């Protein structure tokens, strides 16, 4: 599964809407995709830094995409034929033998106040991996959301989160904060309290104003543990439920 694929090289520009553009600062690690055929794209929203022109060119038009209802309409106009929009709190399931992956669309807000209505709809995702009827992992992918009361529903409705991929960066346009900075990221980490938190989406583009080091320092000051960074092109093992570790190896 690919999440928010952006394959453009460093120096390429991506469109953010309303005439706004940003430049990519670092190359993507495309070697990780060598000899890999994805089954699914999970797309939090339709912005150029999450689904750029190079990704649209490289990916098959019949590759299944799960995204927002708004993005589904736009992608179908671009001749992507296997797009499914998920309204908030609806889910989609994939099964293979005794294994099941359930993807739940959860709330996200890209902008503050009324400005959010001018930005693309955003979908966070909770992924539940099961084998033989037992849950192995519940993973929360935040997408480009700001912190707020809307996120408190996620642990209440979905239960304990084992791991979280948190989109940071502190994106600012026209002075407005559009993605979580270090302060908001720490607040969300305290709210969710997953066993493992993996920061992503914080150094790729010029619009990012909040470096990862600020988030790590703030989290350390607040006693927030379980934060694991990952190098570009690296891999990380996410935690399985402790009562199933021996059963599944």
Secondary structure, DSSP 8 states (H G I E B T S, - for coil): -EES-----TT-EEEEETTEEEEB-S---GGGGTT---S-EE-S---TTTS-HHHHHHS-TTS-EEE-HHHHHHHHHTT--SEEE--TT-EEEEEETTEEEEEEEE----SSGGGGGGS----EEEEEEEETTEEEEEEEE--S---SGGGHHHHHHH---SEEEEE----EETTEE-S--HHHHHHHHHHH--SEEEEESSSSBTT--S-HHHHHHHHHHTT---B----TT--------GGGHHHH-
